[in-house]
Amino acid sequence: IGEPLDNFDNAIAFIRIISSPQGKNISQRNISLSTCGIVPKIYELAQLKLGITLSISLHATTTEKRKVTMPITKAYSVEELLKACRDYAKITGRRISFEYALAKENNDNLDDAKELVKLLKGMLCHVNLIPINKIDNGKFNKSTNENIMRFRDYLNSHGIVATIRRELGSDIDAACGQLRKKEVKKC
């Protein structure tokens, strides 16, 4: 748990150990580093030319909209983040995975899909669409299956490879975000 690029040296040491023949010998191609997008550290990571997959929690197509769900955006705009991602892909030759949680009537419409295509066009990337989980008293609701599929289909038809993440655990309030929210309420 936590932001790996805030713990850069230890995260890199772990990747090197786990992928070493003297460690677990796990191929770096099977390792994903998921980040909110600390731009200077993305540039630093690119210089290491590791074989890992960089996963960026994007979740919005504009800086203003992303600030609502991703506070790091107050420090680094969407434009700055995507420039760092383009440079990372060029330097490493590795495809970037963009995580995009779809919330009903927030970021799941065709306008957002069109904007995402504009932002990512020509980049070596993949978009992982995540149906947002319903959280009691949460600000956002789950997008409809129709909107999720329409969003995916629009991206795919415009050259951006997109898949929908399989949902697990939401039926028992054990999916991503749900356990944390319940625990926070108890405090």
C-alpha positions in Angstrom: 0.0 0.0 0.0 1.2 3.5 -0.8 2.9 5.3 -3.6 6.0 3.4 -4.8 7.6 6.5 -6.4 7.5 8.2 -3.0 9.7 5.3 -1.9 11.7 5.2 -5.1 15.0 3.7 -3.9 13.3 0.9 -2.0 10.8 0.2 -4.8 13.7 -0.1 -7.3 15.7 -2.3 -5.0 12.8 -4.6 -4.6 12.3 -4.9 -8.3 15.9 -5.7 -8.8 15.9 -8.3 -6.0 12.7 -10.0 -7.0 13.8 -10.2 -10.7 17.3 -11.4 -9.9 18.4 -15.0 -10.5 19.6 -14.9 -6.9 16.1 -13.7 -5.8 12.8 -15.0 -7.1 13.9 -14.6 -10.8 10.6 -13.1 -11.8 10.8 -11.5 -15.2 10.5 -7.8 -15.0 8.0 -8.0 -17.8 5.6 -9.6 -15.2 6.0 -6.7 -12.8 3.8 -3.6 -12.8 4.6 -0.5 -10.9 1.4 1.5 -10.2 1.7 5.2 -9.6 -0.5 8.3 -9.2 2.0 10.1 -11.4 4.9 11.8 -9.7 6.3 13.3 -12.8 10.0 13.8 -11.8 10.2 10.2 -10.6 8.7 8.9 -13.9 11.6 10.6 -15.7 14.1 9.1 -13.2 12.5 5.6 -13.6 12.7 5.9 -17.4 16.5 6.4 -17.2 16.8 3.0 -15.5 15.3 1.3 -18.5 13.7 -1.5 -16.5 11.5 -4.1 -18.2 8.6 -3.4 -16.0 5.1 -2.1 -16.9 4.4 1.4 -15.7 0.7 1.8 -14.6 -0.6 5.3 -14.3 -3.8 6.0 -12.3 -5.3 8.6 -14.7 -9.1 8.5 -14.1 -9.8 11.9 -15.9 -9.0 13.7 -19.1 -8.5 17.2 -17.8 -6.4 18.6 -15.0 -9.4 20.2 -13.3 -11.5 17.0 -13.3 -8.5 14.9 -12.2 -7.8 17.1 -9.2 -11.1 15.9 -7.7 -10.0 12.2 -7.5 -6.2 12.5 -7.7 -4.8 15.2 -5.4 -1.3 14.8 -7.0 -2.8 16.7 -10.0 -2.4 19.9 -7.9 1.4 19.4 -8.4 1.5 17.9 -11.9 -1.1 18.7 -14.6 -2.5 16.0 -16.9 -0.4 17.5 -19.7 2.8 17.3 -17.7 2.0 13.7 -16.7 1.3 12.6 -20.2 4.5 14.2 -21.5 6.5 12.2 -18.9 4.6 9.1 -20.0 5.4 9.7 -23.7 9.0 10.2 -22.9 9.0 7.1 -20.7 7.6 4.9 -23.5 10.1 6.4 -26.0 13.1 5.8 -23.7 12.2 2.3 -22.5 10.2 1.0 -25.4 7.7 -0.3 -22.9 3.9 0.1 -23.2 2.3 2.1 -20.4 -0.9 1.0 -18.8 -3.4 3.7 -17.9 -5.9 2.9 -15.2 -9.2 4.7 -15.7 -12.0 4.2 -13.1 -15.3 5.0 -14.7 -17.8 6.9 -12.5 -21.4 7.4 -13.6 -22.1 10.9 -15.0 -18.5 12.0 -14.1 -16.0 10.6 -16.6 -17.8 7.8 -18.5 -19.4 9.7 -21.4 -18.5 9.8 -25.1 -16.9 13.3 -24.7 -14.4 11.9 -22.2 -13.7 8.9 -24.4 -13.0 11.3 -27.3 -10.7 13.4 -25.2 -8.9 10.4 -23.9 -8.2 9.3 -27.5 -6.8 12.8 -28.3 -4.5 12.6 -25.2 -3.2 9.1 -25.9 -3.1 9.0 -29.7 0.2 7.7 -31.0 1.4 6.6 -27.5 2.5 3.0 -26.8 -0.2 2.3 -24.2 -3.1 0.3 -23.0 -6.2 1.6 -21.1 -7.5 -0.6 -18.3 -11.1 0.6 -17.7 -12.2 0.0 -14.1 -15.9 0.0 -13.2 -15.9 2.1 -10.0 -17.2 0.3 -7.0 -20.2 1.6 -5.1 -19.2 2.9 -1.6 -21.8 3.8 1.0 -21.9 7.6 1.2 -19.4 7.8 -1.6 -19.4 10.7 -4.1 -19.4 8.5 -7.2 -21.6 5.7 -8.5 -20.8 2.9 -10.8 -21.2 3.6 -14.5 -23.7 1.6 -16.4 -22.5 -1.5 -18.3 -23.7 0.1 -21.5 -21.6 3.2 -20.9 -18.6 1.1 -19.9 -18.8 -0.9 -23.1 -19.5 2.1 -25.3 -16.4 3.8 -23.8 -14.2 0.8 -24.4 -15.5 0.3 -27.9 -14.9 3.9 -28.8 -11.3 3.8 -27.6 -10.7 0.5 -29.4 -12.2 1.8 -32.6 -9.9 4.8 -32.6 -6.7 2.8 -32.1 -6.4 2.9 -28.3 -6.3 -0.6 -26.9 -8.7 -0.8 -24.0 -10.1 -3.6 -21.8 -12.5 -3.7 -18.9 -11.2 -5.0 -15.6 -13.1 -8.0 -14.3 -15.0 -7.2 -11.1 -14.3 -9.3 -8.0 -15.7 -8.9 -4.5 -18.1 -6.0 -5.0 -21.1 -8.2 -4.2 -19.7 -8.6 -0.6 -18.3 -5.1 -0.3 -14.8 -6.4 -0.6 -13.7 -4.8 -3.8 -11.1 -2.1 -4.3 -11.9 0.9 -2.2 -14.8 -0.7 -0.3 -12.9 -2.2 2.6 -11.0 1.0 3.2 -14.1 3.1 3.2 -15.9 0.8 5.7 -12.8 0.9 7.9 -12.6 4.7 7.8 -16.2 5.0 8.9 -15.4 3.0 12.0 -12.6 5.3 13.1 
